[in-house]
Amino acid sequence: MSNPIVQAEHLVKIYKTLEGRKGITGAIGNLFSQNYRYIKALNDVSFTIRSGEMVGFIGPNGAGKSTTIKILTGILVPTAGKVVVNQIEPYKERKQNAFLISVVFGQRTKLWWDLPCMESFELHRSMYRIPPSEYKKNVDEFTELLGLVWCPINNIN
């Protein structure tokens, strides 16, 4: 079997947040002492993804999906455990990792609600200076791969 492209071992991520006290007396008290709350977003998460595998990362809100992806991209550092993506520890070599991967977070859409989907895509094609032939090839490939139904792309300038 091929070497792992992604290897996550016993990932833990704990966020430390300040619990601010309310009111003027609380605000003054916060100047002299702080109370923190610890939130465990990941607890011993391990998985392997090998070349050619297609995976989905699903779960309820608060399950740690975004936190895990942010660790894989190097945006966050795990509190414990180890992650290797393309033989790189993402947070140690974030720029090199960023050249090799891409991520889209669903809750922050790149599409505008008042434009048809394809017009949003074409706007981004123009902004990112993607050659029309490459854009059409990518749209066709992902349309087939994902089983999508689009209007044909006829007027790519």
C-alpha positions as CSV (number, residue, x, y, z in Angstrom):
1,M,0.0,0.0,0.0
2,S,1.2,3.5,-0.8
3,N,2.7,5.9,1.8
4,P,0.2,8.2,3.6
5,I,-0.4,11.6,2.2
6,V,-2.0,12.7,5.5
7,Q,-1.1,11.1,8.8
8,A,-2.8,12.4,12.0
9,E,-1.8,10.7,15.3
10,H,-3.5,11.3,18.6
11,L,-4.4,15.0,17.8
12,V,-5.6,17.0,20.7
13,K,-6.5,20.7,20.6
14,I,-7.5,22.7,23.6
15,Y,-8.6,26.3,23.4
16,K,-7.9,28.6,26.3
17,T,-10.5,31.4,26.5
18,L,-10.8,34.3,29.0
19,E,-14.0,34.2,31.1
20,G,-14.7,37.9,31.5
21,R,-16.7,39.0,34.5
22,K,-19.7,41.3,33.9
23,G,-20.3,44.8,35.0
24,I,-18.0,47.5,36.1
25,T,-16.8,45.6,39.2
26,G,-16.1,42.6,37.0
27,A,-14.2,44.7,34.5
28,I,-12.0,46.1,37.3
29,G,-11.5,42.6,38.7
30,N,-10.4,41.4,35.3
31,L,-7.5,43.9,35.4
32,F,-6.1,42.1,38.5
33,S,-6.9,38.4,37.9
34,Q,-8.2,36.4,35.0
35,N,-10.3,33.3,34.9
36,Y,-9.8,31.0,32.0
37,R,-12.0,28.3,30.5
38,Y,-10.4,25.4,28.6
39,I,-12.4,23.9,25.7
40,K,-11.2,20.5,24.2
41,A,-12.0,20.8,20.5
42,L,-10.2,17.5,19.6
43,N,-9.6,14.5,21.8
44,D,-7.2,11.8,20.5
45,V,-8.1,12.1,16.8
46,S,-6.1,9.7,14.5
47,F,-6.5,8.9,10.8
48,T,-4.6,8.2,7.6
49,I,-5.3,9.2,4.1
50,R,-3.4,7.5,1.3
51,S,-2.8,8.7,-2.3
52,G,-5.9,8.3,-4.5
53,E,-8.4,8.0,-1.6
54,M,-11.3,10.3,-1.5
55,V,-12.6,11.2,2.0
56,G,-15.4,13.3,3.5
57,F,-15.1,14.9,6.9
58,I,-18.6,15.1,8.4
59,G,-20.0,15.6,11.9
60,P,-22.2,17.9,13.9
61,N,-21.4,21.5,14.8
62,G,-18.6,21.6,17.4
63,A,-17.3,18.1,16.5
64,G,-13.8,19.5,15.6
65,K,-14.0,19.4,11.8
66,S,-12.7,22.9,11.2
67,T,-10.2,22.6,13.9
68,T,-8.8,19.5,12.4
69,I,-8.6,21.1,8.9
70,K,-6.9,24.1,10.3
71,I,-4.3,21.9,11.9
72,L,-3.8,20.1,8.6
73,T,-3.3,23.4,6.8
74,G,-0.9,24.8,9.5
75,I,-3.2,27.6,10.6
76,L,-3.4,26.0,14.1
77,V,-0.8,24.1,16.1
78,P,-2.1,20.9,17.9
79,T,-1.9,21.0,21.7
80,A,-0.7,17.3,21.5
81,G,-0.2,14.7,18.9
82,K,1.4,14.8,15.5
83,V,0.3,15.5,11.9
84,V,2.2,15.1,8.7
85,V,0.9,16.2,5.3
86,N,2.9,15.4,2.2
87,Q,5.9,14.6,4.6
88,I,5.6,18.1,6.1
89,E,4.5,19.1,9.6
90,P,2.1,21.8,8.5
91,Y,2.6,24.4,11.3
92,K,6.4,24.1,11.0
93,E,6.5,24.6,7.3
94,R,3.3,26.5,6.6
95,K,4.3,28.3,3.4
96,Q,5.6,25.1,1.8
97,N,2.4,23.2,2.9
98,A,0.2,26.0,1.5
99,F,1.8,25.5,-2.0
100,L,0.8,21.9,-2.0
101,I,-2.8,21.9,-0.6
102,S,-6.0,23.9,-0.8
103,V,-9.0,24.2,1.5
104,V,-12.4,25.8,1.2
105,F,-14.5,26.3,4.3
106,G,-18.2,25.9,3.5
107,Q,-19.6,28.4,5.9
108,R,-17.7,31.3,4.2
109,T,-19.0,31.0,0.7
110,K,-17.2,32.4,-2.3
111,L,-20.4,32.7,-4.2
112,W,-22.7,35.7,-4.1
113,W,-26.3,35.1,-3.3
114,D,-27.6,37.5,-6.0
115,L,-25.5,36.0,-8.9
116,P,-26.0,32.7,-10.6
117,C,-23.4,30.2,-9.6
118,M,-21.6,30.1,-12.9
119,E,-21.4,33.9,-13.0
120,S,-19.7,33.8,-9.6
121,F,-17.2,31.3,-10.9
122,E,-16.5,33.3,-13.9
123,L,-16.0,36.4,-11.8
124,H,-13.4,34.5,-9.7
125,R,-11.8,33.2,-12.9
126,S,-11.3,36.7,-14.1
127,M,-10.1,38.0,-10.7
128,Y,-7.5,35.2,-10.4
129,R,-6.5,35.4,-14.1
130,I,-7.2,31.8,-14.8
131,P,-6.9,31.2,-18.6
132,P,-10.3,30.4,-20.2
133,S,-9.1,27.0,-21.5
134,E,-7.9,25.9,-18.0
135,Y,-11.1,27.2,-16.4
136,K,-13.3,25.2,-18.8
137,K,-11.2,22.1,-18.3
138,N,-11.5,22.4,-14.5
139,V,-15.3,23.1,-14.6
140,D,-15.8,20.1,-16.9
141,E,-13.7,17.8,-14.8
142,F,-15.4,18.7,-11.5
143,T,-18.8,18.7,-13.0
144,E,-18.2,15.1,-14.1
145,L,-16.4,14.1,-10.9
146,L,-19.1,15.5,-8.6
147,G,-22.1,14.6,-10.8
148,L,-23.2,18.2,-11.1
149,V,-25.6,19.7,-13.7
150,W,-24.6,23.1,-15.0
151,C,-25.5,25.3,-17.9
152,P,-22.9,24.8,-20.6
153,I,-20.0,27.3,-20.6
154,N,-20.2,29.1,-23.9
155,N,-19.0,32.6,-23.4
156,I,-15.7,32.4,-21.6
157,N,-13.5,35.5,-22.5
